[in-house]
């Protein structure tokens, strides 16, 4: 599960004829970009890669009758809603 640090936007994309609504979320997510690569050799200096937060996006759908995201809700409410979805965030190449 990705730790969401900050929700920047939850936006409506489209609505299907069956009432399914598609959203996209932009958020700062922990450990999404490599700040420093891992060192393997020499062995006595080996250390894992250092990861840091990155600006990411993910998409999700809400079917008719399901709970919709709190677009104008508090940061806490947005993070709680998105955490339950266990989204696959994609790192943006620009920004943050």
C-alpha positions as CSV (number, residue, x, y, z in Angstrom):
1,X,0.0,0.0,0.0
2,X,1.3,3.5,-0.9
3,X,1.4,6.1,1.8
4,X,-0.5,9.2,0.6
5,X,1.2,12.3,1.9
6,X,-1.0,15.0,0.2
7,X,-4.0,14.8,-2.0
8,X,-3.7,17.6,-4.6
9,X,-6.9,16.8,-6.6
10,X,-9.7,14.3,-7.1
11,X,-11.3,15.0,-10.5
12,X,-14.3,13.6,-12.3
13,X,-13.4,12.3,-15.8
14,X,-16.4,10.7,-17.4
15,X,-19.7,9.0,-16.6
16,X,-20.8,5.8,-18.4
17,X,-24.3,5.1,-19.6
18,X,-24.7,2.6,-16.7
19,X,-23.9,5.4,-14.1
20,X,-20.3,4.4,-13.4
21,X,-18.2,7.5,-12.8
22,X,-14.5,7.6,-13.5
23,X,-12.2,9.7,-11.4
24,X,-8.5,10.6,-11.4
25,X,-6.5,11.5,-8.3
26,X,-3.3,13.5,-8.2
27,X,-1.3,13.0,-4.9
28,X,2.1,13.2,-3.4
29,X,3.0,9.6,-2.4
30,X,5.8,8.4,-0.2
31,X,8.7,6.3,-1.6
32,X,7.8,6.7,-5.3
33,X,11.0,8.1,-6.7
34,X,14.6,7.2,-6.3
35,X,16.6,10.0,-4.8
36,X,19.9,8.0,-4.6
37,X,20.6,4.7,-6.3
38,X,21.7,1.6,-4.4
39,X,25.3,0.9,-3.9
40,X,26.4,-2.7,-4.3
41,X,30.1,-2.6,-4.7
42,X,32.4,-2.6,-2.8
43,X,30.4,-4.7,-0.3
44,X,31.6,-2.8,2.8
45,X,30.0,0.4,1.3
46,X,26.8,-1.3,0.1
47,X,23.5,0.4,1.0
48,X,19.9,0.3,-0.4
49,X,18.5,3.0,-2.7
50,X,17.1,6.1,-1.0
51,X,13.5,6.7,-1.9
52,X,11.5,9.9,-1.6
53,X,8.0,11.2,-2.3
54,X,6.8,11.9,-5.8
55,X,3.8,13.4,-7.6
56,X,1.6,10.6,-8.8
57,X,-1.7,10.0,-10.5
58,X,-4.2,7.1,-10.4
59,X,-7.6,6.4,-11.8
60,X,-10.6,4.7,-10.3
61,X,-14.3,4.1,-10.9
62,X,-17.3,4.3,-8.7
63,X,-20.4,2.4,-9.7
64,X,-23.9,3.7,-9.3
65,X,-25.0,3.4,-5.6
66,X,-21.4,3.3,-4.2
67,X,-19.9,6.0,-2.0
68,X,-18.3,8.8,-4.0
69,X,-15.0,10.4,-3.1
70,X,-15.0,13.4,-0.8
71,X,-13.8,15.8,-3.5
72,X,-14.3,18.9,-1.2
73,X,-13.8,16.9,2.0
74,X,-10.9,17.3,4.5
75,X,-7.5,15.9,3.8
76,X,-8.1,13.2,6.3
77,X,-11.4,12.1,4.7
78,X,-9.8,12.1,1.2
79,X,-6.8,10.0,2.3
80,X,-9.0,7.5,4.2
81,X,-11.3,7.1,1.1
82,X,-8.3,6.6,-1.2
83,X,-6.4,4.2,1.1
84,X,-9.4,1.8,1.0
85,X,-9.2,1.7,-2.8
86,X,-5.5,0.5,-2.7
87,X,-4.7,2.4,-5.9
88,X,-1.8,1.7,-8.2
89,X,-0.2,5.1,-8.4
90,X,2.0,6.1,-11.4
91,X,4.8,8.5,-10.9
92,X,4.6,11.7,-13.0
93,X,7.8,12.6,-14.8
94,X,7.4,16.3,-14.2
95,X,6.5,18.2,-11.1
96,X,7.2,17.7,-7.4
